[in-house]
């Protein structure tokens, strides 16, 4: 075997190795964890910083990889064809094509890409300095490619694309949390808290507010002693005050302000003027997102706001604690009255009050009832049934069985819910 043949075979082997390098680099760097690379860079890892710089200019990275990979594959095939023609004549091109296709696919593509996917972060850190050199060396050629790519991409970007990218990042984080929770890496409660933070921008204050029918309020012109008695019976530290009609909230009374005022008048209740130290109410639209409302609470250093609809009518109230409970779950102290609104039964069914929020029962029971069309369980049943049901009626939808237990006027007071083993979307009543 002549030295020329040996050198040609060695060159082909080297070119296949370079093809493997380009493929393993592309897969590893693009599949690496951006969050982990960012954390490593913050810790002073230079290779992680190189990976982030390469990912920061993907058109340069991909241009260099595609250019280099194409060059080595074409050159390897050309050398193999020349070698085969020298041994077998023109038919050697066919054999060389088949053999090089198999070698490049197995050793130049599939094997390195598979390894890179299995150890993407480790491989990315290893190849990043070499790829930085390759990108710099091929820069004169890739600039032309980059220019063409940028001109084409300028025809497509829109604001909608940017919003889609933001949504994709949001969904990627949500998917990662759900996956880690299923695998047991992240405790369920921690996953719920992380998910609660992500949900703040998707929920409005109307979704979690205390409805006006459940608000504890007092008439502003009530006798001071009656106000004190009502405050002492209440579990809350703030009491909305109304005048003329319950929906006309004119002030909010804080128990600390009440005690301060009592101290100033020598604890003589008859000298109190409630409206003189009651605070001005803060009204917010019912369409305000929880994320915005949380920021407003922190900015104003406030704890409670009254929720109004588009006509300015009071619909309910929301507190800072309500928003925090969407993140960390139920917060209770020694003065809270514990309402057993979700009552699991021995037979696997669950008795719930109609006013229970769908989000609460989904979190409590790990269910997946839809939350798009209604806020409460009663609202969901009415939406699906398209009527106000009577006690004893049964409905089956979304894979759950709903039995109406009690009704108060036109409101569903209590239901019994059972999760069915199979999804059955047919409603019956």
N, C-alpha and C positions, 0 to 999 in steps of 0.2 A: 504493500500500500504506500503510495507516494506521499511525500510531505504535503503536497498541495491538497490532496483529498483529506488528510488528517486536519489541516487548517480549516478547510471548508466545513467539515463536520463540527469542529470545535466552534466555529463562528455561528453555525446554525444553533448549536446548543446554547451559546451565549445569548443569541437573539431571543430564543424561547424563554430564557431566564429573565431577560429584560422585559419581555411581554408579561411574564408572571409578576414582575415587580410593579409595572404600571397598573395592572389589574388589582393586585392586592392593595396598592396604595390608594387607588380610587375608592374601592369598596370600604376599606378601613377608615379613611378620613371622613367620607360622607356619612358612614354609619356610626361614627363615634358619638358619644354623649356630649352634647354642647354644654350641658350643665356641669358635668364632671370636668371637662376641659377648662371651663371658666373657673371652677373651684381650684383646680390645680395651678392655673395661671396666677390666681390670687395668692397662692402659697409660694410662688416664686419658681414654678416649674417652667423652664425655658422652652422645652419641647411642646408643652401644652400651649404656650403662647404662639409657637410656630404653627401648630394645628389651627388655632383660632384665626391667625392671620391668613392662612391658606383658605379657610372656609369663608373668611370675610370677602375674598375676591374669587368666587367660584368660577367665573368665566375664565380667569387666568389659569386656575388649577385644572379645570376640565379641558381647556384648550391645549395645555402642555401635555396632559395625559393622552388625549386623543391623537395629537400629532405624533408623539413619541411611540405610542402603541401601534399606530398605523404604519409608521416607518419601519419598525423592527419586524412586524408581521410580514409586510410586503417584501422586505429584504431577505428574511429567512426563507420565504417561499421561493423567491427568485434563485437564491443559492442552491436550494434543494432541487429545483427544476433543472438547473444547469448541471448539477452533479448526476442526476438521474438520466438526463439525455446523453451524457458522456458514457454511461454504462449500457443503456438499453435503447438508445435512439429516441425518436419522437414520442414513442409510447411511454417513455419515462416521465413525461410531463404529467400524465394521468396518475401514475403511481406516486409521484412526488406530491401531487395535490391531495390525494387521499391520505397519505402518511402525515403530511404537514398539518392537514385539517385536524386529524386525530390528536397529534402531539400538542398543537396550539390550544385546542379546546380543552383537553384534559390537564396538561401541565401549565399552559399559559393563562387559562381562564377559570375553569371550574374549580380546580384544586386550590389555587390561591384565593379566589373569591370566597369559597366555603370557609377556609381558615380565617380569612379576614372578618367574616361575619361572626364567627365564634369568638374571636378575640379582638374586636374592633378597636377598643381603647388602647390596648397594649401595642397592637401593630401600628396604629396611627402615631403613637408617640415615638416608635422606633423608626418609621420611615419618614417622618416629617422633615428632619434635616436634609435628607437626600432629595426629597421632593422639592424643598425650597431651592436647592441648587439646580435641579432640572428646570423648574419654572423660570429661574433667572436666566439659565443658558438658552432656553427656547423663547425667551421674551420677545426678541425681534420678530419671530415668526407668529407667535400667538397674539401679538398686538393687532395684526391684520384680522385674525380670527375674532378677537375681542371686539374690534370695531364693527365687523359685520353683524355679530350677535347683538350688540347693543342697538344698532340701527333697526334690527328686526324686532327686538323686544320693546322698543319705543312705540311700536304700532299697537301694542296690546295692553300696557298697564292702564288700569283705571282705579278709581277710588274703591269700587266694589272689590277689586282684586286685593287691595290692602285690607279691607274689612274681612275678606275671606281668609287671608293669612293670619290675622289676629284671632279669628275664630278657630282656625286650625291649631294654633298654639294653645288656645284655651282648651280645646277638645283633647289635645295631646296630653296636657297636664292632667285633665280629668280621667282620661283613659289609663294613664300611668298609676294614678291613685287607686282606681278601681281594680286594676290588675294586681297591684301590690297587696291590696286588701284581700283579694281572693286567694292569693298565694300565701297569706298569713304573715307576710313581711311587715305590713303596717297593721296595727290593731284597728278593729272596726271603729272604735270611738274616735281615734285619731283621723281615720279616713273620712269620717262624717264631718269632723271639724274642718279639714282641708277642703272638702267638697262644699261646706257651708260658706267658706270664704269666696270660692269661685261663683257660687250662686247669688251673691249679693247684688251683682249688676243685672241679673236676670229677673229679680223679684222687685215688686213695687210695694210701697208702704201699705197699700190696700190689701195685699196678700196676707199680711201678718198682724194688722192693726186689731185692737180691741174694738169691736163694733159698738156703735152708740147705744144699742139696746142692752149692752152688758157693762156700760160705763157707770161708775159711782159718781154722782154729781149732787150738788145742793143749790138751792135757790140763794142768790147773792144777798137778798134782803132778809134772810132768816134770822131769828134771834141768835145772838152770839153763843148762848148756852147750848142751843140745839146744834149749832155748828161744831162746838167742842165735843158734844156727845157723839155726833156722827163720825167725827175724825177719830175718836177713841175706838169706835166699833170697826172702823175700816182697817184693812191690812196695808193700805197705801199711804204714802207720805205726802201725796199731792192730790188735791180735790178740785176739779173744775167747778166753777160757779156760774149759774145761768140766771137770766132775768127775763120775765114775761113768758118764755117757753123754754123747755129743756134744751132745744137745739141752739139757742142763742147764748153761747158761752161768752161771758164778759170778763172773766178773770180766772186765775188758778191760785188756790191757797196752798201754801207749803206749811207743814206742821212746825218746822223750825221758825218760820216767820211768826206763826201763831204764838209759840212759846215766848219768843222775844218780845212780842207786843204785850203779852200777859205780864211779863216781868216788868215792863215799863210802867204799867198801870197798877202795880202792886197786887197783881193777881185778882183784881176786881173785874169780873167778867162783864158787868154792866157798863163799864167804860170803854169796852172794845168797839172799834169801828172796823169791821172786817175788810171792807173795800179799801181802806186807807193803806193797808200793807199787803193786800193781795197783788199778785204779779199779773202783768199783761199777758194774755194768751198768745201762743205762737201757732199760726196756722200754716200747714203745708199741703200742697196738692196731693191727691191720692195716687197720681201717676209717678210720683218721685221714686226713683230706684233706691233700694236699701243702701247701696254703696254711697250714693249721693247724700242720703239722709244721715248715714253714720258720720260722714265727713262734716255735715252741717252741725250735728250734735257736738262733735269735738271742737269745731270752730267757735260755736256760740257758748260752749261750756254749759249746755242745757241737757236736761234729762227726759223731757216730755214735750210732745207736740200734738196738736189737734189736726186731724186729717179732714180735708174738705174736698168736695167734688167740684166739677167745672162750674156749678152754679153757686159755689160758696157755701153750700149746706154742709154742716158737720156730719161726717160719716163714722167717726170713731177717733181713737187716739193711739199714738205709738210712743213707746219709750225706748231709751237706749238699751235697757235690759232686754226688750223684745228682740232687738236686732242681734245682740250678743247671744241670745238663746238660739238663734238660727245657726250660729257657728258652734257653740260649745254644748248645746242641748239645754234641757230645763235647768234653770237656776232657782233654787228654793232657799228660803231662810226660815228662822224659827217662828216668824209671824205669818208665813204664807199658809193659806188654807189649801190643802191638797185635794183636788177634785179628781176622783177616779173616773175620768172620761173615757178611758180605753181599758176595757175589762176582759182579758182573755179568759175563756171558759175551758173546762176540763175536756170537753168534746172537740176541741180544736177551733171552735168558733170564737168570735170576738164581739162583745157588746160595746157599742160606742155611742156617745151622744152625737146628735146631728150637727152640732156646732164644731166638732173636732176638725181641725185642719187636715187636709189630705196629706200634706207634707209631714205632719206629726205622726200620723198612723203609718205612713210609709217608713219613716225612720224608726219608729218603735217596733214595728212588726217585720221590718225588712221586706216590705211589699213594693209593688211598682204600679200603684193606681195612678192613672193619668192626672196631671195637675194643670193642664192647659185650659180646660173649659170651666172649671169651678175651683173655689178655694176650700170649701168645706165638703164633708161627706154628704150632707143633706143636699147641697148644691149639685154635687155630681149625680146623685140619684135622680133629682128633678130634671137635670139636663138630659140624662139618658132616657128617662121614662117619658119626657115631654108632658108630664102632668104632675099634680101634687098627689102622691099615693096615700092610700088609707092603711091603717094598721092591719097586719096580716098579709098584705101583698108581698110578693116575692119577685125580684128581678135578677137576671143573670147577665152580666156583661163584663168584658175585659178579664175574664177568667175568675170572677168572684161572684158569690151568691149574696144578695142583699135582701134581708127580711125586715120589713117595717114593724117595729115593736110599739112605738108610741108616737102620737101626733098631738101638737098643741096649736090649736087654731089652724093656720095655714103653714105651720112649720113642722118638719120632721124632728121629733124630740130624741128618739133613740132607734138604733138599728142593730141587727145581728148580721155580721159579715163572716163569710166562710171562703177561704181560698180553695178553689177547685183544682183537682189534679191535672185537668186538661183545660186549655183555653176554649171557652165557648162564648162567641160574640152575639148569640141570639138572645134578645130580651123577651121576657114573658111577664105577664102581670095578671 
